[in-house]
């Protein structure tokens, strides 16, 4: 009985991490809020891993995982960006209708919930993804606030909202993306995953704490290249 609950406890820590991120966003501690989202992503990976390892995968665990993900990878990144844009608007003394634009960021949790509901019902996504996974989207969007201040075109409400709209569409799109699920560690079966991980190491060394947006872009590009290669075979 206890063994069956271990993955659910891990999922619970995913949810707690998302809640902590929201609280940190309200106090404008964006870097720590993003770290909390990253920790949630780690728990999100290990709950499924634990369930498969222990042989206790269940419909309830799948539903709980999605409910936690809506908070950690839907609401949490939206709150990071909402608080960041609101703070910027106050600092720049922006008033009138433009001061309400940050509320549009809440399309992120809306589309994240839609993506997760779709994923739960879609039998085609057992070994790969159709559309951008919510953890990747959450980390991509939230880490935009860490990019250098000199990149003023990024630290702009309109740019952030446009990027959020594009990635929200990608959440529910039919774009095939590979999943980081290892059944074994052979090169033949996992070539694309090993290439991705090698690229992650390089990007992390080059860009350090602002590497995440570039890693997500690398993931998308590699998936598209992989899809093109497979279609020619």
DOVO-542459 format. One record per residue: residue in three letters; x, y, z of N, C-alpha, C in turn. Coordinates in steps of 0.2 Angstrom, whole numbers, plus 5000, padded with zeros to 4 digits. Layout:
<pts>
PT,ala,X,Y,Z,X,Y,Z,X,Y,Z
...
</pts>
This chain:
<pts>
PT,unk,5004,4994,5000,5000,5000,5000,5004,5006,5000
PT,unk,5009,5006,5004,5014,5012,5005,5018,5013,4998
PT,unk,5020,5007,4995,5023,5008,4989,5019,5011,4983
PT,unk,5013,5010,4983,5008,5013,4978,5008,5020,4979
PT,unk,5009,5023,4985,5008,5030,4986,5015,5034,4985
PT,unk,5020,5031,4984,5027,5034,4984,5027,5039,4978
PT,unk,5025,5037,4972,5024,5042,4966,5020,5048,4967
PT,unk,5014,5046,4971,5009,5052,4972,5012,5057,4977
PT,unk,5017,5055,4982,5020,5059,4986,5025,5063,4982
PT,unk,5028,5060,4978,5033,5064,4973,5029,5069,4969
PT,unk,5023,5067,4967,5019,5072,4963,5017,5078,4968
PT,unk,5015,5076,4974,5013,5081,4979,5019,5086,4980
PT,unk,5025,5084,4980,5031,5089,4981,5031,5093,4974
PT,unk,5029,5091,4969,5029,5095,4962,5024,5100,4964
PT,unk,5018,5099,4966,5013,5104,4967,5015,5109,4972
PT,unk,5018,5107,4978,5021,5111,4983,5026,5116,4980
PT,unk,5030,5113,4976,5035,5118,4973,5032,5123,4969
PT,unk,5027,5121,4965,5023,5126,4961,5020,5132,4965
PT,unk,5017,5130,4971,5014,5134,4976,5019,5139,4979
PT,unk,5025,5136,4980,5030,5140,4983,5033,5146,4978
PT,unk,5033,5143,4972,5035,5148,4966,5030,5154,4966
PT,unk,5024,5153,4966,5019,5158,4966,5020,5163,4972
PT,unk,5021,5161,4978,5022,5165,4983,5028,5169,4982
PT,unk,5034,5166,4980,5040,5170,4978,5039,5175,4973
PT,unk,5035,5174,4968,5033,5179,4963,5030,5185,4966
PT,unk,5025,5184,4970,5022,5190,4974,5027,5194,4977
PT,unk,5032,5191,4980,5037,5195,4983,5043,5197,4978
PT,unk,5042,5196,4972,5047,5198,4967,5053,5195,4967
PT,unk,5053,5189,4970,5060,5185,4970,5059,5180,4964
PT,unk,5060,5183,4958,5059,5179,4952,5064,5174,4951
PT,unk,5070,5175,4953,5075,5169,4952,5074,5163,4956
PT,unk,5072,5164,4963,5070,5159,4967,5063,5156,4965
PT,unk,5059,5160,4962,5053,5157,4959,5054,5152,4954
PT,unk,5059,5154,4949,5060,5150,4944,5064,5144,4946
PT,unk,5068,5144,4951,5071,5138,4954,5066,5133,4957
PT,unk,5061,5136,4960,5055,5132,4962,5052,5128,4957
PT,unk,5051,5132,4951,5048,5128,4945,5052,5123,4942
PT,unk,5059,5124,4942,5064,5119,4940,5063,5113,4945
PT,unk,5063,5114,4951,5062,5109,4956,5056,5105,4955
PT,unk,5051,5108,4953,5044,5105,4952,5045,5101,4946
PT,unk,5049,5103,4941,5050,5099,4935,5054,5093,4936
PT,unk,5059,5093,4941,5063,5087,4943,5058,5082,4946
PT,unk,5054,5084,4951,5049,5080,4954,5044,5077,4949
PT,unk,5042,5081,4944,5038,5079,4938,5041,5073,4935
PT,unk,5047,5073,4934,5051,5068,4930,5051,5062,4934
PT,unk,5053,5062,4941,5054,5057,4945,5047,5053,4947
PT,unk,5042,5057,4947,5035,5053,4949,5034,5048,4944
PT,unk,5034,5049,4938,5033,5044,4933,5038,5039,4933
PT,unk,5045,5041,4934,5050,5036,4934,5049,5031,4940
PT,unk,5047,5034,4946,5046,5030,4952,5040,5025,4951
PT,unk,5035,5028,4947,5029,5023,4946,5031,5017,4941
PT,unk,5035,5019,4936,5037,5014,4932,5041,5009,4935
PT,unk,5046,5011,4939,5051,5007,4943,5048,5003,4948
PT,unk,5043,5005,4951,5039,5001,4956,5033,4997,4953
PT,unk,5032,4998,4947,5026,4995,4944,5019,4996,4947
PT,unk,5019,5003,4949,5012,5005,4952,5009,5011,4948
PT,unk,5010,5011,4942,5006,5016,4938,4999,5015,4938
PT,unk,4995,5021,4939,4988,5020,4940,4984,5026,4937
PT,unk,4978,5026,4935,4974,5031,4932,4974,5037,4937
PT,unk,4974,5036,4944,4973,5041,4949,4980,5045,4949
PT,unk,4986,5041,4948,4992,5045,4948,4993,5049,4942
PT,unk,4990,5047,4936,4990,5051,4930,4986,5057,4931
PT,unk,4980,5057,4934,4976,5063,4935,4979,5068,4940
PT,unk,4982,5065,4945,4985,5069,4950,4991,5073,4947
PT,unk,4995,5069,4943,5001,5072,4940,4999,5078,4936
PT,unk,4993,5078,4932,4991,5083,4928,4988,5089,4932
PT,unk,4985,5087,4937,4982,5093,4942,4988,5097,4945
PT,unk,4993,5093,4947,4999,5097,4949,5003,5101,4944
PT,unk,5003,5098,4938,5006,5102,4932,5003,5108,4930
PT,unk,4996,5108,4931,4992,5114,4929,4995,5120,4934
PT,unk,4996,5118,4940,4999,5124,4945,5006,5125,4944
PT,unk,5010,5120,4944,5017,5121,4943,5020,5124,4936
PT,unk,5016,5121,4931,5019,5123,4924,5014,5127,4920
PT,unk,5008,5129,4924,5003,5134,4920,5003,5140,4924
PT,unk,5000,5139,4931,4999,5145,4935,5006,5149,4937
PT,unk,5011,5144,4939,5017,5147,4942,5021,5151,4937
PT,unk,5022,5149,4931,5026,5154,4926,5022,5160,4924
PT,unk,5015,5159,4924,5011,5165,4922,5012,5170,4928
PT,unk,5012,5168,4934,5013,5172,4940,5020,5176,4940
PT,unk,5025,5172,4938,5031,5175,4937,5031,5181,4932
PT,unk,5028,5180,4927,5028,5185,4921,5023,5190,4923
PT,unk,5017,5189,4926,5012,5194,4928,5015,5199,4933
PT,unk,5019,5196,4938,5022,5201,4943,5027,5205,4940
PT,unk,5031,5201,4936,5037,5205,4932,5034,5211,4928
PT,unk,5029,5209,4924,5027,5214,4919,5023,5220,4923
PT,unk,5019,5218,4929,5016,5223,4933,5021,5228,4936
PT,unk,5026,5225,4939,5032,5229,4942,5035,5233,4937
PT,unk,5036,5231,4931,5039,5235,4926,5035,5241,4924
PT,unk,5028,5240,4924,5023,5245,4922,5023,5250,4927
PT,unk,5023,5248,4934,5024,5253,4939,5030,5257,4939
PT,unk,5036,5254,4938,5042,5257,4937,5042,5262,4931
PT,unk,5039,5261,4926,5038,5265,4920,5032,5270,4920
PT,unk,5029,5269,4926,5023,5274,4927,5018,5273,4921
PT,unk,5017,5267,4919,5012,5265,4913,5005,5265,4916
PT,unk,5000,5269,4914,4993,5269,4916,4989,5268,4911
PT,unk,4982,5268,4912,4977,5267,4907,4976,5260,4905
PT,unk,4974,5259,4899,4972,5252,4897,4978,5248,4896
PT,unk,4984,5250,4895,4990,5246,4894,4992,5243,4901
PT,unk,4990,5246,4907,4992,5243,4913,4988,5237,4914
PT,unk,4983,5235,4910,4979,5229,4911,4982,5223,4907
PT,unk,4987,5225,4902,4989,5220,4898,4992,5214,4901
PT,unk,4996,5215,4907,4999,5209,4910,4994,5203,4911
PT,unk,4987,5205,4912,4982,5200,4913,4981,5195,4908
PT,unk,4983,5197,4902,4983,5192,4896,4988,5186,4897
PT,unk,4993,5187,4901,4997,5181,4902,4994,5175,4905
PT,unk,4988,5176,4907,4984,5170,4910,4981,5165,4905
PT,unk,4983,5167,4898,4981,5162,4893,4986,5156,4894
PT,unk,4992,5157,4898,4996,5151,4899,4994,5146,4903
PT,unk,4991,5147,4909,4988,5141,4912,4982,5139,4909
PT,unk,4978,5143,4905,4972,5140,4902,4974,5135,4896
PT,unk,4979,5137,4892,4981,5132,4887,4985,5126,4890
PT,unk,4989,5127,4896,4992,5122,4899,4987,5117,4901
PT,unk,4982,5119,4904,4976,5114,4906,4973,5110,4901
PT,unk,4972,5114,4895,4970,5111,4889,4974,5106,4886
PT,unk,4981,5107,4886,4986,5103,4884,4986,5096,4888
PT,unk,4986,5097,4895,4986,5092,4899,4980,5087,4899
PT,unk,4974,5090,4898,4968,5086,4897,4969,5082,4891
PT,unk,4971,5086,4885,4972,5082,4879,4977,5077,4879
PT,unk,4982,5078,4883,4988,5072,4884,4985,5066,4887
PT,unk,4981,5067,4892,4978,5062,4896,4973,5057,4892
PT,unk,4970,5060,4887,4966,5056,4882,4969,5054,4876
PT,unk,4975,5056,4874,4978,5055,4868,4983,5049,4869
PT,unk,4981,5043,4866,4985,5037,4866,4991,5037,4861
PT,unk,4991,5043,4857,4997,5043,4853,5003,5046,4856
PT,unk,5003,5048,4862,5008,5051,4866,5012,5047,4871
PT,unk,5012,5040,4870,5015,5036,4875,5022,5036,4875
PT,unk,5025,5037,4869,5033,5037,4869,5035,5044,4866
PT,unk,5031,5048,4864,5033,5055,4861,5028,5060,4863
PT,unk,5029,5066,4861,5024,5071,4862,5021,5074,4856
PT,unk,5015,5076,4856,5012,5080,4851,5011,5087,4854
PT,unk,5015,5092,4852,5014,5099,4855,5020,5099,4861
PT,unk,5021,5106,4863,5026,5107,4868,5024,5105,4875
PT,unk,5028,5101,4878,5027,5099,4885,5026,5105,4890
PT,unk,5022,5105,4895,5021,5110,4899,5027,5112,4903
PT,unk,5031,5107,4906,5037,5109,4909,5042,5113,4905
PT,unk,5043,5111,4899,5047,5115,4894,5045,5122,4893
PT,unk,5038,5123,4892,5035,5129,4891,5036,5134,4897
PT,unk,5035,5131,4903,5035,5135,4909,5042,5137,4910
PT,unk,5047,5133,4909,5054,5135,4910,5056,5140,4905
PT,unk,5054,5139,4899,5056,5144,4894,5053,5151,4895
PT,unk,5046,5151,4897,5043,5158,4898,5046,5161,4904
PT,unk,5046,5158,4910,5048,5161,4916,5055,5163,4916
PT,unk,5060,5160,4913,5067,5162,4913,5068,5168,4908
PT,unk,5063,5170,4904,5064,5176,4900,5066,5182,4905
PT,unk,5064,5182,4911,5065,5188,4916,5072,5188,4918
PT,unk,5076,5182,4917,5083,5182,4919,5088,5184,4913
PT,unk,5085,5185,4907,5089,5187,4901,5092,5194,4903
PT,unk,5098,5196,4900,5101,5202,4901,5097,5208,4900
PT,unk,5097,5213,4905,5093,5219,4905,5094,5223,4898
PT,unk,5100,5222,4895,5102,5225,4889,5097,5223,4883
PT,unk,5095,5217,4884,5090,5214,4879,5083,5217,4880
PT,unk,5083,5224,4879,5076,5227,4881,5070,5225,4877
PT,unk,5072,5222,4871,5066,5220,4866,5063,5214,4870
PT,unk,5066,5210,4874,5063,5204,4878,5059,5207,4884
PT,unk,5062,5212,4887,5059,5214,4893,5054,5219,4892
PT,unk,5049,5217,4888,5044,5222,4885,5037,5218,4886
PT,unk,5032,5221,4888,5026,5217,4889,5023,5214,4883
PT,unk,5024,5218,4877,5021,5216,4871,5025,5209,4869
PT,unk,5032,5210,4869,5036,5204,4867,5034,5198,4871
PT,unk,5034,5199,4878,5032,5193,4882,5025,5190,4881
PT,unk,5020,5194,4879,5014,5192,4878,5014,5188,4871
PT,unk,5017,5191,4866,5018,5187,4860,5021,5181,4860
PT,unk,5026,5180,4864,5030,5174,4865,5025,5169,4869
PT,unk,5021,5172,4874,5017,5167,4878,5011,5165,4873
PT,unk,5009,5169,4868,5004,5167,4864,5006,5161,4859
PT,unk,5012,5162,4857,5015,5157,4852,5016,5151,4855
PT,unk,5019,5151,4861,5020,5144,4865,5014,5141,4867
PT,unk,5009,5145,4869,5002,5143,4871,4999,5139,4865
PT,unk,5000,5142,4859,4998,5138,4853,5002,5131,4852
PT,unk,5008,5132,4854,5012,5126,4853,5011,5120,4858
PT,unk,5008,5122,4864,5006,5117,4869,5001,5113,4866
PT,unk,4996,5115,4862,4990,5111,4859,4991,5109,4852
PT,unk,4997,5111,4849,4998,5109,4842,4999,5102,4841
PT,unk,5000,5100,4835,5001,5093,4833,5008,5092,4831
PT,unk,5013,5097,4833,5020,5096,4831,5023,5090,4835
PT,unk,5026,5085,4832,5029,5079,4835,5036,5081,4838
PT,unk,5036,5080,4845,5042,5081,4849,5044,5075,4852
PT,unk,5051,5074,4853,5053,5068,4856,5053,5068,4864
PT,unk,5052,5063,4867,5051,5063,4874,5058,5060,4877
PT,unk,5060,5062,4883,5066,5060,4886,5064,5054,4891
PT,unk,5062,5049,4887,5060,5042,4891,5065,5037,4888
PT,unk,5069,5034,4893,5074,5029,4891,5071,5022,4893
PT,unk,5070,5018,4888,5069,5011,4889,5075,5007,4890
PT,unk,5081,5009,4887,5087,5007,4888,5092,5012,4886
PT,unk,5099,5011,4886,5103,5016,4885,5108,5015,4879
PT,unk,5105,5012,4874,5109,5010,4868,5109,5017,4864
PT,unk,5114,5017,4860,5115,5023,4855,5110,5023,4850
PT,unk,5108,5017,4847,5104,5016,4842,5097,5018,4843
PT,unk,5094,5016,4849,5087,5018,4851,5087,5025,4854
PT,unk,5092,5028,4856,5092,5035,4860,5096,5040,4857
PT,unk,5098,5039,4851,5103,5044,4848,5101,5051,4848
PT,unk,5094,5053,4847,5092,5060,4847,5092,5062,4854
PT,unk,5091,5058,4859,5091,5060,4866,5098,5062,4868
PT,unk,5103,5057,4866,5110,5059,4868,5113,5065,4865
PT,unk,5111,5066,4859,5113,5072,4855,5110,5078,4859
PT,unk,5104,5078,4861,5101,5083,4865,5104,5085,4871
PT,unk,5106,5079,4875,5109,5080,4881,5116,5083,4880
PT,unk,5120,5081,4875,5126,5084,4874,5126,5092,4872
PT,unk,5120,5094,4868,5119,5101,4867,5117,5105,4873
PT,unk,5114,5101,4878,5112,5105,4884,5118,5106,4888
PT,unk,5123,5102,4888,5129,5103,4892,5133,5109,4889
PT,unk,5133,5109,4883,5137,5115,4879,5133,5121,4881
PT,unk,5126,5122,4880,5123,5128,4881,5123,5130,4888
PT,unk,5123,5125,4893,5123,5127,4900,5130,5130,4902
PT,unk,5135,5127,4899,5142,5130,4900,5143,5137,4897
PT,unk,5140,5138,4891,5140,5144,4888,5136,5150,4891
PT,unk,5130,5148,4892,5125,5153,4894,5123,5153,4902
PT,unk,5126,5148,4905,5125,5147,4913,5118,5148,4915
PT,unk,5116,5153,4919,5109,5153,4922,5104,5155,4917
PT,unk,5106,5158,4911,5101,5160,4906,5100,5155,4900
PT,unk,5103,5149,4902,5103,5144,4896,5096,5141,4894
PT,unk,5092,5141,4899,5085,5137,4898,5082,5139,4892
PT,unk,5081,5146,4890,5077,5147,4884,5080,5144,4878
PT,unk,5087,5144,4878,5091,5142,4872,5090,5134,4872
PT,unk,5090,5131,4878,5089,5124,4878,5082,5122,4875
PT,unk,5077,5125,4877,5071,5124,4874,5070,5125,4867
PT,unk,5074,5130,4864,5074,5131,4857,5078,5126,4854
PT,unk,5083,5123,4857,5087,5118,4854,5083,5111,4854
PT,unk,5079,5110,4859,5074,5105,4859,5070,5105,4853
PT,unk,5067,5111,4852,5062,5111,4847,5065,5110,4840
PT,unk,5071,5113,4839,5075,5113,4832,5077,5105,4831
PT,unk,5079,5102,4836,5081,5095,4836,5075,5090,4834
PT,unk,5070,5092,4837,5064,5088,4836,5062,5089,4829
PT,unk,5062,5095,4826,5060,5096,4819,5065,5093,4814
PT,unk,5071,5093,4816,5076,5090,4812,5075,5082,4812
PT,unk,5074,5080,4818,5073,5072,4819,5066,5070,4815
PT,unk,5061,5074,4815,5055,5073,4811,5056,5073,4804
PT,unk,5060,5078,4801,5062,5078,4794,5066,5072,4792
PT,unk,5071,5070,4796,5075,5064,4795,5071,5058,4794
PT,unk,5067,5057,4799,5062,5051,4799,5058,5050,4793
PT,unk,5055,5056,4791,5050,5056,4786,5054,5054,4779
PT,unk,5060,5055,4779,5064,5053,4773,5066,5046,4772
PT,unk,5066,5043,4778,5068,5036,4779,5063,5031,4776
</pts>
